[in-house]
Structure formats: structure tokens, C-alpha cells
Amino acid sequence: MVLGARPLRSAALAAHGGCREGGRVRLEDLVLLRRVRDRIDREYARPLDVEALARGVHMSAGHLSRQFKLAYGEPPYSYLMTRRIERAMALLRHSDLSVTEVCFAVGFSSLGTFSTRFTELVGVPPSVYRRQADRAGSGIPPCLEKRVARPIRNREGFATGRR
């Protein structure tokens, strides 16, 4: 064994993000995680589960969930639910679809689950949200509307003063 070879290897791996010490995500995993996030953004309305997402990038579901949460702050399933609810909010504001039609259009298979998730993230049921959005008539440019209307998860709004 060459003296000093091990520290050089560790330094090279660390420089490329190749180790996961102290809760870091490997560079190779970041590329795969970005693919998963892009797939969720594209295919949010399709039936997706963590196992299928993990298979698509040749990871175990547990590893994907842990790494995704480290990289993006929430597990892949929560990210998927947030995307679906964001899209549902836009449809409720800007379309004539019924709440049930919106539910199925964004990928939920149960109106009860949709209403529960929507209420958890937005703070009001979908029908109330639609009435409030109609009354407010927002007037906010679309480029800002998404940012302002983003669902709040895990009490993050209380820390920043939103809600």
C-alpha cells in the first residue's frame, strides 16, 4: 500500500461530491435525482409511486427517498403531491372544470384523498379555494402567481410569515 494513497482517494471523491459524509448527496445521485424530479414535474397526472420512480433510475425506493429528501427538502411522494395540488390550484382558478374533474385531471384517483391533501396544503377545501379565487380576481401577473399561490407544506409558512 502506498503511503498517502487513501487520503488522496478520499480528497478526490469529496471534490467530485462522491461521498455522502455529513448528509451530502453524491454527484452521481444528484443527476439521477434531477431526472426523478423532472419526471414528476412532467408526469404528475399519471399514476406514479416511489418504487416506479426508483426503478427508473436503478435505485432502491428507500435510497431514492432519503437522497431526494436530502437534495430537495422533502421526499419524492410529498413533492409529487405538491405538484399535483399546485396544478389543481391553477385549474380551479382558471378553468370551468368541476372539483371532481380537477381531481382526476391532476392524477388523484379518489376525491376524498384529493380534498384531504388539498386542505392540508392550501388550508381550505378545493371548493372554498375556488370561491375565494373567484372573489379575489387575483390581478397578479402569471409569472408571480405561481410563487404567491404555492402550497405551503410542513408549517414552513409559519416560519416565513406566510398564511
N, C-alpha and C positions, 0 to 999 in steps of 0.2 A: 504494500500500500504506500502510495506516495504521500509524504507529509504535506498537509495543506490542501490536498485534493478535495476533501469533503467540504471545507468551508467555501471553496471556490464554487463547487456544485450548488451549494445552498444559496450563495450570493447570486449565481446566475439564475436559479429558479425564482428567487424573490424578485429580481429585477424584471422578470417577464411575468410576474403575477402567478407563478407556477406553484405556489404553496398556499395552504389555507391555514396559516398560523394567525391566531388572534382574530378569527372570524372574517378572514379575507376570502374572496371568491377568486378561483383560478381564472386566468385569462381565457383559457380554452373553454371553460364553463360559461364565461360571460358571453361568448359568441353564441353558444347554444341557447343560453337563457334569452338572449335577444331574439333568436328565432322563435322561441316559445311565446314570448310577449307579442311579437309581430303576428304570429298565428292567431293568438287570442284576439288581437285587435281586428284582424281580417275576418275570422270565422266565429265571432262571438255568438251569432244566432244559431249555429249548428250545435248538435249535441257534442260537448267536449267534457272530458274528465281528466283528472291529473294523470291517471295511468296512460291514457291515449297520448297526452302531451309528452309524457316522459318517454314512451316508446318511440315517438317521432324523433327524439334526439338521443336515443340509446342511453338513457339514464333510468335509474330506478325512480319510482314515484316519490319515495322518501327523500332521496338525494336532490331531486328536482325541487321539491317543496322547500327544503332547507336552504338550498343555494338561491332560489328565486326570492325567498324572503330576505336573505342577506343582501342581495343585489338591489331589490326594489321595495323593500319595506313591508311587503305583505305576501302571503302565499299565493300561488297561481289561481286557486279557486276563488279567493277573495278578489283578486284582480279581474277575473272573468266576470264575477257578479257586479263589480263596479262598472265595467264596460257596458254590460247589459242594462244596468239601471241608468247610466248616462244616456244611452241611446233611447231608452224608454222615455226619459225626461224630454228629450228633443222631440220625439214623436208626439207626446202628449201636448207639447206647446205648439207644434207646427203642423199637425195633421188632424184629419177628421176621423181617424181610426178610434174604435171603442177601446176601453181599457183592456178588454179581453183580447182584441185583435193586436194591440200593442204587446201584451204579454207573450203571445205566440210569435210575433214578429221578431222579438229580441232573443228568442231561444228558450224561454221557460215553457215547461210542459204542464204546469199547474198554476191556475190563477191565484190560489191560496199562497203558494210559495212566492210568487211574484209580488203579491200585495204585502206579504210579511217582509221580504227583503227590501222592497221599495220603501216601506215605512221605516225600517231600521236605518237605512242610509240617508233618506231625504228628510225624515221627521214627520211626514204626513202621508196618508194613503194616496194612491195614484189619482183617484177621482178628486180629492181635495186639492192636490197639486195642480191638476188641470184647471179647476175653477180659479185658483189663485193666480195662475199664469195668465188666464184669460182676462182677469180683472186688472192685473198689473200692466198688461200690454207692453212689457219689458222696455222696448225702445233702445235696448243695448245692442250695439253692433255685434253681428255673429262671431267675429273674431274674439270678442271679450266674453260673450255669453257662455261659452263652454267653460271658461275658467271660473266665472262667477257662480254658475249653476252646478258645478261639480259636486257629486255626493260626498258627504263627509263620513269617514269611517273611523272607528275606534276612538271616539272622543277627540280626534285631532283638532276639530273646530273650536273646542273649548280652550285649548292652549293658545290658539291664534286669535281668539276673539270672534270667530265666525259663529253663526247660528243665531 
